[in-house]
Amino acid sequence: MSTVSRPTPAWAIVTLREVTVKAKDRSYLISTLVTLVLIVGVVVFNAYMSTKADDYRVAVNDSAGTAVVDLAHEAGQADGGNTSYEARSADSAKQAEELVRSGEADAALILSDDGTWTLTGNEELSGGLQQGVAEALRAYTLGINAGQAGTTPEALLEGSEFETALLNGNAENQFLAQFTGYVFGFLFYMAAIVFGMAIATSVLEEKQNRVVEILATAIPIRQLLYGKVAGNTVLAMIQLALYAGAALLALTFTGTADSVSTIIPASGWFLVFFLVGFLILASLWAMIGSMASRSEDLNNSSGPVLTVIIVALFAGLFAKGQLLVLASFVPVLSTVAMPVRMLSGEVPLWQTFASLAIALAAAYALLRFGEKIYRRAVMQGGGALTLRKAMKLEQ
């Protein structure tokens, strides 16, 4: 019994062509490779800086100064810290300053006759050095004053301990959510610009070269649009997955992956929402390309799309509270806002699927609307078209 193979859908052929052409583009490959190197480099650099030890040499001219430096050293080494402070003894304040001037000490800690402490550097004072010595000096002074009052520092500070908490969310995840939100927003911004503009440019070039008229005799126009959108969406997803994978591998191998278990679930949802959000923007970019007549028209008409992308970026960076909740249900904005909400605290599963359903509905509506504009405008020569003029054209 013979089987009849079904022909490959036209949109799938266009999709494969878009992916193949882009994958052979040297500039695309180089930019992807450079970005991967930069991502790994940033992670490695941060890991190196987090493990780099700070060694401070402090010149002192009395036992009190030595005690303060020793307290700073104990605090710097506490809880696995790697900051060290070394006291360099001097016979006088003047000699201590000479040690700083000659480079044998980073600073001199001197107690004047009127009871004032002075930390003296040569040309600059490290912020870490200043903070460490200041905190140690407060602890030392507290101990002296407590002894004179016939009590202990612990007794003086009794009842001053406090903890932080949030009614909604996790306080420990706030910085992580803010940083990851910036990363999500930046990746979405870059992909939407690079691949979105590629869609608009490809549509415009085929319109200018009248290639679209030849293709229209072989395949339906809507299939050409679907293939372009699908092809660039696949490319964007592949590139995004490469970036995320490189970052997670670098975090793992550098031993700085303490929060990866928290990031991975939100990153997975980000990929899902990114796919839907990019489909929405891809339809808009295709419409812009079909209504343009030259490359300058793209720059003039891409403002609204760029505004949406920038708003999505800022939603991931700065939206808080109810504003963030609202943004997580707005298509395109939810691409960044919903994963950030997941990092900040627990999000009911029904809200996640509701937001995704709204975004999918918007993507379907925009794709169908974009198809109508594309079929009307892509065959029209002459000057650039406005949306109103394009809608009035016959299909």
Buried (B, 14 or more C-beta within 10 A) or exposed (E): EEEEEEEEEBBBBBBBEBBEEBEEEEEBEEBBEEBBEEBBEEBBEBBEEEEEEBEBBBBBBBEBBBBBBBBBBEBBEEEEBEBBBBBBBBEEBEEBBBBBEEEEBBBBBBBEEEEEBEBBBBEEBEEEBEEBBBBBBEBBBBBEEBEEEEEEBEEBEEEEEEEEEEEEBBEEBBEBBBEBBBBBBBBBBBBBBBBBBBBBBBBBEBBBEEEBEEBBEEBBBBBBBBBBBBBBBBBBBBBBEBBBEBBBEBBEEBEBBEBEEBBEEBBEBBBBBBBBBBBBBBBBBBBBBBBBBEEEBBEEBBEEBBEBBEBBBBBBBEBEEEEBBBBBBBBBBBBBBBBBBBBBBEBEEEBBEEBBEBBBEBBBEBBEBBBBBBBBBBBBEEEBBEBEBBEEBEE
